[in-house]
Structures are given as C-alpha cells and as structure tokens.
Amino acid sequence: MPDHFDILVTGDNGQNVETPGRPGDPAIPLGPDGNGEPGEAHIFKGCVKGATDGKPGNSGGNASKADAGGDGGSRTLFLKCTEFVGNTLSIVSRGGNGGKGGNGGTGGQGGQGGDAGSQPKACQKDYGDSSGGYGGSGGTGGKAGDGGAAGSGGDISIVYDAALPDPLFSCQSQPGTSGDPGDPGGGGDGGTGGLNGDGDSRAENGGQGDPGDMGQSGASGNAGQFKQRSAEKPTYQLVLTVLPTI
C-alpha cells in the first residue's frame, strides 16, 4: 500500500476465532463388568477354573473441528464533489484481512482397563497369570479451523468535469491478507492399564490419540479495476464510486 494517499477505503477485517473446538469426551468407564473373574481351585481337585483377563478400556472421544476465521470484507463509497480544487487525487481501496481459524480441541482421555481376576497358584501352571486389560486409546484431536477469506479490493470509478485542468488520478485496489489456520488439537492421553493377576503390576497403558488434521489458509481476494472518464457540464465536478469487486 502506498505511503501517501488522499482517500483510503478499507474493508473490515474478519474475526479471529478465540475459542478452541469442543474437546473429546473422556472414555466411558468399564465399571465392575470390565474386571476379570477370579479363578477357582479345590484343595483336593486342584484347579477348577482359571481366572479371566480384564477387558480393554474404552477409547476416548474425538474432538470436534474448530470454527473457521471470519472473512474479510469490502467497503462501498459514494462521493460527490460540487467543487474540486487541485489537480491530483490518490485513492486506495483495500479488502479486509481474513480472520485466524480456531484451534482444534483435545481428544478425550482413554479409559482404564479392567483388572484381571486373581489366579490361584493351582491354576498358574495350566493358565499362567491373568492379565489386566490394556488402557483405552486417547481420542483424536480436532481439526484446526480454516483461515478466513481475504476481502477483495473495490472497483474504483471516477467521473470528472471535462473543464478541470488535466486532473491526475492515482488509484490502487488490492485484496486483504488471507487468514491463517488455527493449530490442530492434540490427541488425548491413553488410559491406565488394569491390574494384572499378581495384584501389583499393570497391563500396558493405552496409546496417545492422533493429533487433528491441519486447517487451510483462507481464500485469496481479488484486486479491483479502475476506470475514469470526463463528462461535459456534469452536475458534480467529481463523482467517486468504490464498489466491491464481483
């Protein structure tokens, strides 16, 4: 944009998204049904039934996509001058900047794995130690919000009195800047593994959820056109019109 101008017509900037996307819901707990059944042994019969393993924890919920930034605007101007003094006039029309997209929400936390049923010593030879359930995986992070579209520069039109002594008009029309996307949301934490049958160690924790997808930059705006013409004995010495580019 030029350092000096007589008239500046600027579109409104798009709004930045400050609120991140909705986070993923935490995993639904397994409850008592997620735990394994204890084994059974008889003093004379030995192992009657082996213990069962705990169930894997549920996965965390996925986060929602963030909102896109607001689009930059274009501004309209109608200016009618009954008298124009001087012989130069510089006009700049500029579209508004696109707003920044929101950040994706964080994925929900994975659920805890179920505890293993206790394994009697008499059953360990045949069945081994029972295992706790793996922790549930974390939910996927939310997609980043796209940037807002850049506003376009306006079409500039000047109609001036032919009697004016060689007026010199300098006009420039340019789009705003495209909005930047937000940041993808992080994956949720994995859940804790359930207790193994020894009652001390635990199964593996759930894996971290994947991060959200990247957003896109806002669409580019367009530059406007400039037209000027003279008129014989018009009602106004100068009529300036700036209209949004279609």
Secondary structure, DSSP 8 states (H G I E B T S, - for coil): --S--SEEEE--------S------------GGGS----EEETTTEEEE---------------------------EEEEES---SSEEEEEEE--------------------------HHHHHHH--------------------------EEEEEEEETTSSS-EEEEEEE--------------------B-TTSS-B-----------------------EEEEEESS-SSSEEEEEEE--
